[in-house]
């Protein structure tokens, strides 16, 4: 038998083909069934008509004033696990193509993001961090592989954050969506509502910067230390450092607002704590 030596080009093509097939197979295996429910087109409604009260009741029961979640008790309650799934099914009834007011849209997607994240964590609990479930190449990635049906279209957490919420021109959403980690914004123990959205976003933004894990100011060193969220999504808050600090100033502690307005002030970013916002691990 005569053997033909493969060229380097052929070997590269073969390797790429194998890796591509592995990635496709891995993604199809790791992806979970979409959350929510498929509704007929006749039953779809405006986002403004979605009732978030059931989600508020669950948050009030399992989330404390610091945004830590009693995952253990929630996971143990069959009734409340089903209640969260029922709320997700209700979210599915919204028609994303139907016109609605901006506040209703933002409140809807913030609640959807937080509810899907909670459901995702409850499915894998006990766990120590959401990062245990965000595989970059092979395996399950909660941000990509746990979609929610809305108007019979699937939306991943990444879709909700980057393709919808960040495009609304409301940077404070970064202080409202919660990735189940200690350095995340506080998870409010009530759902976001269109009528109170501005008040809720302001409240949580001020709370965010009141916590030393998210913000510190050193006037002697003329240095402000910000959460890494302000680094990752820097462009959402302003084109320059001075523009960003000007935007943030109303939400910073009063003692730091003068420092934030000083053009000589330096900005550094704090290390992000990805440990789970779990009441059982709260110190």
C-alpha positions as CSV (number, residue, x, y, z in Angstrom):
1,X,0.0,0.0,0.0
2,X,1.3,3.4,-0.9
3,X,1.0,6.2,1.7
4,X,0.6,9.9,0.7
5,X,2.1,12.4,3.1
6,X,-0.4,15.0,4.1
7,X,0.6,18.6,3.6
8,X,0.8,21.1,6.4
9,X,-2.2,22.9,4.9
10,X,-4.3,19.6,4.9
11,X,-3.3,18.9,8.5
12,X,-4.4,22.4,9.6
13,X,-7.7,22.0,7.7
14,X,-8.3,18.6,9.3
15,X,-7.5,20.0,12.8
16,X,-9.9,22.9,12.3
17,X,-12.6,20.6,11.1
18,X,-12.2,18.3,14.1
19,X,-12.1,21.2,16.6
20,X,-15.2,22.7,15.0
21,X,-17.2,19.5,15.2
22,X,-16.1,19.2,18.9
23,X,-17.3,22.7,19.6
24,X,-20.7,22.1,17.9
25,X,-21.1,18.8,19.8
26,X,-20.1,20.4,23.1
27,X,-22.5,23.3,22.7
28,X,-25.4,21.1,21.7
29,X,-24.8,18.8,24.7
30,X,-24.2,21.7,27.2
31,X,-27.2,23.9,26.1
32,X,-30.2,23.4,28.3
33,X,-33.9,23.5,27.3
34,X,-35.1,27.1,27.0
35,X,-36.7,28.5,30.2
36,X,-40.3,29.8,30.0
37,X,-43.2,28.7,27.8
38,X,-44.2,28.9,24.2
39,X,-47.3,31.0,23.7
40,X,-49.5,31.3,20.7
41,X,-49.2,34.6,18.9
42,X,-52.8,35.5,20.0
43,X,-51.8,35.3,23.6
44,X,-48.7,37.5,23.4
45,X,-49.0,40.9,25.2
46,X,-47.0,44.1,25.6
47,X,-44.2,44.1,28.2
48,X,-46.1,46.8,30.0
49,X,-48.8,44.2,30.8
50,X,-46.5,41.7,32.4
51,X,-47.1,41.4,36.1
52,X,-43.9,41.2,38.2
53,X,-45.6,40.9,41.6
54,X,-44.9,37.1,41.8
55,X,-41.2,37.7,41.4
56,X,-41.4,40.4,44.1
57,X,-42.9,38.0,46.5
58,X,-40.1,35.5,45.9
59,X,-37.4,38.1,46.3
60,X,-38.9,39.4,49.5
61,X,-38.9,35.9,50.9
62,X,-35.4,34.8,49.9
63,X,-33.3,37.9,49.5
64,X,-32.0,40.0,52.4
65,X,-31.4,43.8,52.5
66,X,-27.8,43.3,51.3
67,X,-28.9,41.3,48.2
68,X,-27.7,37.9,49.5
69,X,-29.9,35.0,48.6
70,X,-31.1,32.0,50.7
71,X,-30.4,29.6,47.8
72,X,-30.5,26.6,50.2
73,X,-34.1,27.2,51.4
74,X,-35.3,28.3,48.0
75,X,-34.0,25.1,46.3
76,X,-35.6,23.0,49.0
77,X,-39.0,24.5,48.4
78,X,-40.8,22.7,45.6
79,X,-43.6,25.3,45.7
80,X,-41.3,28.3,45.3
81,X,-39.1,26.6,42.7
82,X,-42.3,26.1,40.7
83,X,-43.3,29.7,41.4
84,X,-40.1,31.0,39.8
85,X,-40.6,28.8,36.8
86,X,-44.2,30.0,36.5
87,X,-42.9,33.6,36.6
88,X,-40.4,32.8,33.8
89,X,-43.3,31.3,31.8
90,X,-45.2,34.6,32.3
91,X,-42.3,36.6,31.0
92,X,-42.4,34.4,27.9
93,X,-45.8,35.9,27.1
94,X,-44.3,39.3,26.3
95,X,-44.1,40.3,22.7
96,X,-40.7,42.0,22.1
97,X,-41.9,43.4,18.8
98,X,-44.9,45.2,20.3
99,X,-44.4,48.8,21.1
100,X,-44.1,49.7,24.8
101,X,-42.8,52.5,27.0
102,X,-39.1,52.5,27.7
103,X,-39.4,52.1,31.4
104,X,-41.5,49.0,31.0
105,X,-39.0,47.5,28.6
106,X,-36.0,48.2,30.9
107,X,-37.8,46.9,34.0
108,X,-38.9,43.8,32.1
109,X,-35.4,42.9,30.9
110,X,-33.7,43.6,34.3
111,X,-36.2,41.3,36.0
112,X,-35.8,38.7,33.2
113,X,-32.0,38.8,33.6
114,X,-32.1,38.4,37.4
115,X,-34.8,35.7,37.3
116,X,-32.9,33.6,34.8
117,X,-29.7,34.0,36.8
118,X,-31.5,32.9,40.0
119,X,-33.0,29.9,38.2
120,X,-29.6,29.0,36.7
121,X,-27.9,29.0,40.1
122,X,-30.8,27.1,41.8
123,X,-30.3,24.4,39.1
124,X,-26.7,23.8,40.0
125,X,-26.7,24.7,43.8
126,X,-24.8,24.0,45.9
127,X,-22.0,25.9,44.2
128,X,-19.5,28.5,45.2
129,X,-19.5,30.8,42.2
130,X,-21.3,31.4,38.9
131,X,-17.9,31.2,37.3
132,X,-17.9,27.4,37.9
133,X,-20.6,27.3,35.3
134,X,-19.3,29.7,32.6
135,X,-17.1,27.4,30.4
136,X,-15.3,29.3,27.8
137,X,-14.9,26.5,25.2
138,X,-16.3,23.2,26.2
139,X,-19.3,22.6,28.5
140,X,-22.1,24.6,29.9
141,X,-22.0,28.4,30.1
142,X,-24.9,29.9,32.0
143,X,-24.5,33.2,30.2
144,X,-24.9,31.6,26.8
145,X,-26.7,28.2,27.3
146,X,-29.7,29.0,29.5
147,X,-32.0,30.9,27.2
148,X,-35.4,32.4,28.1
149,X,-38.2,32.3,25.6
150,X,-39.8,35.7,25.1
151,X,-42.3,36.0,22.3
152,X,-41.2,32.5,21.2
153,X,-37.7,33.7,20.6
154,X,-34.7,32.6,22.7
155,X,-32.7,35.2,24.6
156,X,-29.5,34.2,26.5
157,X,-28.2,36.3,29.5
158,X,-25.6,37.7,27.1
159,X,-28.3,38.7,24.7
160,X,-30.3,40.4,27.4
161,X,-27.3,42.3,28.7
162,X,-25.4,43.3,25.6
163,X,-28.0,43.3,22.8
164,X,-30.9,44.8,24.7
165,X,-30.2,46.5,28.0
166,X,-26.9,48.2,27.1
167,X,-28.5,49.7,24.0
168,X,-31.2,51.5,26.0
169,X,-28.9,54.4,26.9
170,X,-29.4,53.8,30.6
171,X,-26.0,53.0,32.2
172,X,-27.6,52.4,35.7
173,X,-28.8,49.0,34.4
174,X,-25.2,47.9,35.4
175,X,-26.2,48.5,39.0
176,X,-29.4,46.5,38.6
177,X,-28.6,43.3,36.8
178,X,-27.0,40.8,39.1
179,X,-24.7,37.9,38.2
180,X,-25.0,36.1,41.6
181,X,-21.7,37.3,42.9
182,X,-20.5,39.3,45.9
183,X,-19.1,42.1,43.8
184,X,-22.2,42.4,41.7
185,X,-24.8,45.1,42.6
186,X,-27.2,44.3,45.4
187,X,-30.1,42.2,44.2
188,X,-33.1,44.2,45.2
189,X,-35.6,42.2,47.2
190,X,-38.4,43.5,45.0
191,X,-38.9,43.4,41.3
192,X,-38.2,46.4,39.1
193,X,-41.4,48.2,38.0
194,X,-41.9,50.8,35.2
195,X,-43.6,53.3,37.5
196,X,-40.7,53.3,40.0
197,X,-37.8,52.5,37.7
198,X,-35.9,55.7,38.1
199,X,-36.2,55.7,41.9
200,X,-35.1,52.0,42.0
201,X,-32.1,52.5,39.7
202,X,-31.0,55.6,41.7
203,X,-31.4,53.7,45.0
204,X,-29.3,50.8,43.9
205,X,-26.7,52.9,42.2
206,X,-26.1,54.8,45.5
207,X,-26.1,51.6,47.4
208,X,-23.5,50.2,45.0
209,X,-21.1,53.0,45.6
210,X,-21.7,53.0,49.4
211,X,-20.0,49.6,49.6
212,X,-16.2,49.5,50.0
213,X,-15.9,46.4,47.8
214,X,-17.2,48.6,44.9
215,X,-15.9,52.0,45.7
216,X,-13.2,53.7,47.7
217,X,-11.7,57.2,47.7
218,X,-8.3,58.3,48.9
219,X,-8.2,62.1,48.9
220,X,-4.5,62.3,50.0
221,X,-3.5,60.1,47.0
222,X,-6.1,61.8,44.8
223,X,-7.2,58.3,43.8
224,X,-10.7,56.8,43.3
225,X,-11.1,53.0,43.3
226,X,-14.0,51.8,41.2
227,X,-15.6,48.4,40.7
228,X,-14.3,46.5,37.7
229,X,-17.8,46.9,36.2
230,X,-16.8,50.5,35.4
231,X,-13.8,49.2,33.6
232,X,-15.5,46.5,31.6
233,X,-18.3,48.7,30.5
234,X,-16.4,52.0,30.5
235,X,-17.8,53.3,27.3
236,X,-21.4,53.1,28.6
237,X,-20.6,55.8,31.2
238,X,-18.7,58.3,29.1
239,X,-16.1,58.8,26.4
240,X,-13.5,60.0,28.9
241,X,-12.6,59.5,32.5
242,X,-13.8,63.0,33.4
243,X,-17.1,62.4,31.6
244,X,-17.5,59.1,33.4
245,X,-16.8,60.6,36.8
246,X,-19.2,63.4,36.1
247,X,-21.9,60.9,35.3
248,X,-21.2,58.9,38.5
249,X,-20.9,61.9,40.8
250,X,-24.5,62.1,42.0
251,X,-24.4,58.5,43.1
252,X,-21.1,58.7,44.9
253,X,-20.8,59.4,48.7
254,X,-20.9,63.2,49.2
255,X,-17.4,63.1,50.7
256,X,-16.0,61.8,47.4
257,X,-17.8,64.1,44.9
258,X,-15.3,66.9,45.1
259,X,-12.5,64.4,44.5
260,X,-14.4,63.0,41.5
261,X,-14.7,66.5,40.0
262,X,-10.9,67.1,40.2
263,X,-9.3,66.5,36.8
264,X,-6.1,65.4,38.6
265,X,-7.8,62.5,40.2
266,X,-6.6,59.1,39.2
267,X,-8.8,56.0,38.8
268,X,-7.9,52.5,39.7
269,X,-10.1,49.4,39.6
270,X,-10.9,47.0,42.4
271,X,-10.6,43.2,42.2
272,X,-13.9,41.5,41.5
273,X,-15.2,39.0,44.0
274,X,-16.9,36.2,42.1
275,X,-17.9,34.2,45.2
276,X,-21.6,33.4,45.3
277,X,-24.0,35.9,47.0
278,X,-25.1,33.1,49.3
279,X,-26.7,33.9,52.7
280,X,-25.2,30.7,54.1
281,X,-21.7,32.0,53.3
282,X,-22.3,35.6,54.4
283,X,-19.9,36.9,56.9
